[in-house]
Amino acid sequence: MPALATLTAPPSTVDSPATGAFAFIFTRLPALLRLSCGLVCAAVALAVRTPPVRTDLLVPAVAVLTVWSIWYATRAWHHGIDAPLVVGDLTLTVAACLAIPVLVAPEVLPGEASWIAVLASTTVINTQATAPARWSIPAGLLVAAAYATGAHAAGNTTEARAHAVTLLTQIACTAMLTAVMRRRVARADADFVAEQRASRAALVARTAREAERQQNRDLHDTVLATLTMVGQGVVTGSSAALRDRCAADLRTLATLAEARSVPADATRRLDERLREMLARLPGLPVNADLPPCTIPAAVAEVIAESAHAALSNVARHAPGAATMLRLRTRAGRVTVEVRDEGPGFDPATVPAHRYGLRESIVGRMASIDGRADVDSAPGQGTRIRLEWSDVS
């Protein structure tokens, strides 16, 4: 009977939460049912000892069944229901049923109300709930046959037939109910595992897409911006400025790669990080107002690079415009504002393929659950507001 050994042992609730809940319920309920039945039956059995009940056999039998009920409940509660518990329960119940002539007074036997009738019903119900059908159904039939045999030997054929029918009904109902629940539980766990796999796959894909987008942002803000300047003819011939810019781009990419290796719980002074960012734009005069502000290092990196993307746009499209960079913190909310008095533009007319605002600023801030608001119009300059809240 190896299949019984692990039937109600608690499974991993991480991958099989429904099976874990089923095992929990169908371990605790049989334990409580056996314990309550054992204690109540002990009191009822000793209350009526009229002949042909043999007290010398009744008292030891009740003592053994009571101790067994306590042991069964304790063992099942803490370790689950295994083969020894099932076999022991069946053995004691069958023995008690066969001993009905000397354990139950004739006047309390009819009506399926004797303590052994309750014991037999409890055993067949527990067996159907805790063992596979290939074991539990034959075991239930054995109990029913033993009860019918004992009641018939006690001279009450009507009781033998009546309670045997009751036991068969209990076997059928409990076995069907348990089988349906097990199938439903298995289906629920299969659906859960499928959902978890789909979620993990989606997370992996989302992480890969975000990594690709982050790489594109970094390239857009450095190498691609430089190549765009070259392609537009801003730089002609040999240029020391171009060499300096390329070197700065390489340093920036190295700094970004290093920043991604910073522990998740590390913190960083955002004002210092913004000043480092401004040093990468020596040709752009910026009026900076940067009071001290300490936030998670990863967040500081994203905000600083978003601000760098905004200021790089100013350097490309409004190089002579007055520009301001301001940092403010209030009640866990961090705000960085980039404002210039350049020609401005209509954000609604920016082509979908243009990467700067959409990814280097808006997309980058979204990656830390922040936001970026762009306010601009032709002839009215541009204001970009970066905002992040410490929701923890």
N, C-alpha and C positions, 0 to 999 in steps of 0.2 A: 504493500500500500504506500509506495513512495509519493504518490500524487497528493496524499493527505498531508504530508509532512510540512509543506510550505503553503498550504491553501490560504490560510488567513494570516500568515506572517506579513507584517506591514511592508509594502513595496515602497520604492522611491516615489515620493509625492511630487518630485520635480518633473519627471517625465510621465508619470501616471497619477495625476491628482485624483481622478475619479475612482480608480482602483484603490488608491490609498484611503479615500473616504469610505468606500464600500467595505474594505477590510476592517477599518476602524469601527464602523457601525455593527458589522456582523461578527465582531469579536466581543464588543461591549454588551450588546443585547443578549446573546446567548449566556454570557457570564452572569449577568444580572438575573436572567430567567432561571438558570440553574440554581443560583444561590437562594432566590426567593422561594422557589419550589421546594428546595431541600429543607429550609427552615419551617415553612408552613406544613409540609408533609410530615415532618417529625412530630410537630405538635398534634396534628390530627391523628396520626397513626397511634400515638400513645394514649389518646383520649378514649378509644374504644378497644377493649381487650377481652371481650366476651368470647367464650369457646365457640368454635374450635381454635381460636387464636392461641398460639403458644407464646407466652410472654418471654420464655427463655430464648426463643428465636427472634421474636419481634424487637426486643430491646437492642441486641447486638446489630440486627439488620438496620434499624433506624440510626444507630450510632455510626455505622460504616457509611451509610448514605449521606448523613449530615456532614461528616468529615470530608467525604468525597465532594460534596457540593461546594464546600468552602475552598477546598484545594483547586477544584475545577475553575471556580470563579477567579481565584487569585492568579492561577497560572495563565488563564486565558487573558485576563486584564493586562498582565505585564509582558507576556511572551507570545500571545496569539494562541490559536487552537491548532494543535498538531495531532498526528495519528494516535499517540498514546491516550490523549484525552478522549478522542472519539471512540476508540476501542474500549477504553475503561468505562465510559458512560453506557455504551451498549451492553457490555457484559453485566454490569450491576443491574441495569434496568430489566434485561431478559431474566436474570436470576430472580429478581423481585416478582416479576409477572408470573413465573412458573411456581412461585411459593405463595400465591394468593390464598390457597386453602388454609394456610397456617398463619398468614399475616393480616388478613382482612376479615372482620366480623361479617357474617352473612347479612345482617340487617343494613349495613352501609354499602354493600357491594352493588345493589341495583342502582340504575339511574346514572351510571357513568360518573359517580360523584366520589368514589373512593380515592384515597391518597395514591394508590398505585395507578389508577386511571390517569390522574394528573401527572404522575411521574412518567408514564408511558407517552402521553401527549407531548410533554416538554422535551423528551428525548428525541422523538421523531421530528419535531419542529427544528430543534437545534441541529440535528444531523443534516437535514435538508439544507439548512442555511450555511453550514460550514464545510460540507464535503461535496465533491463532485457527484453528479447524478449517478454515475456508474457504481458508486459506493453507497451513496445515501439512500437510494431507493431500495436496494436489497436489504440494507440495514433497517430501514423503516418497516419493510415487510416482515423481517425477523421479529421485531418488537410486536407488531400486530399479531403474528402467529403465536408468540409466547403469551401474550395477554389472553387471546382466545383460549389457548390451552389451559392456562391457569384458572380462568373464570369457569370454564367448562368442568375442570376437575373439582372446583368448589361447589358444583351443583347448580350453577346459574347459566344455562345455555343462552337465555335471552340476553343477559349482560355480555356474554362472550361474543355473540353476534353483533350486538348494537355498538359496542365500543370498538370492535374490530373494524366495522364500517366507518366509524368516526376517525379512527387512526388512518385508514386508507384515504379518506377524504383529506385529512390534514397533510398526508404525504404528497398527494397529488397537487393540492393548492400551493403548498410551500415550495415544492420542487419547481413548479411552473413559474411562480413568482420570482424565485431566485434565479432561474435560468434567464428569464426576460431581463432582470436587472443586470445580470452579468454581461449579457449581450449589449445592453445599452451602455454599460460602463466601458466595455471594450471599445465600442464605437466612439464614445466621448473621448477616451484617451487617444484613439487614433486620430480623431479630428484635432485634438489639442497638439499632438506631436506634429501633424501636418502644418498647423498654424504657426507653431514655433519655428519649424524649418523655413516656412515662407517668410516669417518675420526676420530670421537671421539672414536669409538670402537678400531680403530687401535692405537690411542694415548694411551688409557687405557692399551691395551695389551702391547704396547711398553714400557710404564712406568713400568708395572708389570715385564716384562722381564728384564729391566734395574735394577730394585730393586733387583731381584733375582740374577742377575749377580754381582751387587755390594756386596750383602751379601756373595756370593761365593768368591769374591776377598778378602773380609775382613777375612773370615774363612781360606782361603788358606794361607794368609800372617801371620796368627797367630796360631790358634789351629791346623789346618791341618799340618802346617810345624812342629810344636812341636811333633805331633803324628807320623809324618814321621820319625823324629829323633829317637823316641822311637822304632818304628817298625824296623828300620834299625840296632838297637842294639847299637846306639851311647851312649845311657844312660842305665846303668845297675844298678839294685838295687836302694836303697834309694839315692837320689841325691838332694843336696841343690840347685845346678844349675838348675835342672829341675823345682823345686818348684819356684825358682825366675823367670824362663822363663814363667811358667804358670801364675804367678801373673802379669808379664809384658803383657802377651797376654790379660788378663782380663782388665787391665788398657787401653790397646790399643783399645779394642772393645768399652769400655765405652767412650773413647775420640772420637772415630769415630761417635758413636751415638749422642754425644753432638754436634759435628761439623755439623751434618746434620740439627740441629735445628737453626743454625745461619741464620739471615736474609740474603736474596739474595743480598742485596746491601752492606753488610758488607765487610770490607777490612782486610787484614792480612799481616804481614811481612813474606814473604816467607823464608827469610834467618833464621828468628827465628824458623819458623815451621820446617825447615830442621834440625836445631840444636836439636830441641826436638826429631825429628825422630832418629837422630844419638845416642841420649841418650838411645834409646831402643836397641841399638846394642853395648853394652859395650865391648864385646869380639872381635870386629872388628876394628882395627886401620885404620882410614880414614884420608887422607890429605884433609881437607875441605877448599875451597876458596869461601866464601859466603858474598859478598858485600850486603848492604841493598837493599831490593826490596819489594815494596808494591803492591799487586794485590788483586782481589776479594778473599774473604776468602774461598769460595767453590773451586776455582781454586787452591789456595795454598794447600788446603787439598788433592786434587787429585794428584798434582805434588809431594807432599811430600810422599804420600803413594806409588806412582809409584816408586819413588827413593828408598823407603824402600824395596819394592819388589825386585828391582835390587840388592841392597846391601845384602839382605837376601840370594839371590842366590850365591853371592860371599862368604858369611859366610858358606854356605853349601858345595859349590863345589870348592872353592879356598881360604880356611881360612887363609893361610899364605901369600897370594899374596899382593903386594903393591896396595893400592886402593886410588882413588882420586875422590872427589866430587866437582864439580865446578858449580857456578851459574853466569850467565851473562844476562844482559838486554841491548837491543838496539832498539830504535825506536818502542817501544811498543811490542817488541818480547822478550819473556822470554825463556831462554835455560838453562836446567840443564843437566849436563853430568856426568855419572858414568863410570869410567874407572878402570879396574883392569888388572894386569899382570899375571893372572892365566893361566890355560891350554887352555882356550878357547873351542869352540865347533862349529859345523856346524849348523846354525839355520835351514837349510833345512831338517835336519834329526830329528828334534824334533817331537815326536809323536803327533798326533792330540789331544789325550786325555790329554796331559800335559797342565795344566792350567796356569802356572806361567807367561811365556812371553805373551801368547795370550790374557789373560784377566787381570791379575794383573798389567800389564804394558801397552801393546798396547790397549787393550779394555778400560782400565781405562782412558787413555789419550784421546781416541776417544770420551768419554762421555762429555768432555768439548771442543770438536772441536779442540783438540790438536793432536799431533802426537808423535810417539815413533819410533826411528830408532835403530835397533840392528845391530852392526858390530862386527863379531867375526869369528874366524877360529881356528882350532886345532893348538895349540902351539903359538898363537899370541895374547892371551888375549881377552878381551871383552870390547867394548865401547857401552854404551846405551845413546842415546841422546833424551831427553824429550824437546818438544818445544810447546809453546803456544803463540798466538798472540792476542793482544787486538784489535779486528777488529772494535770496536766502535770508 
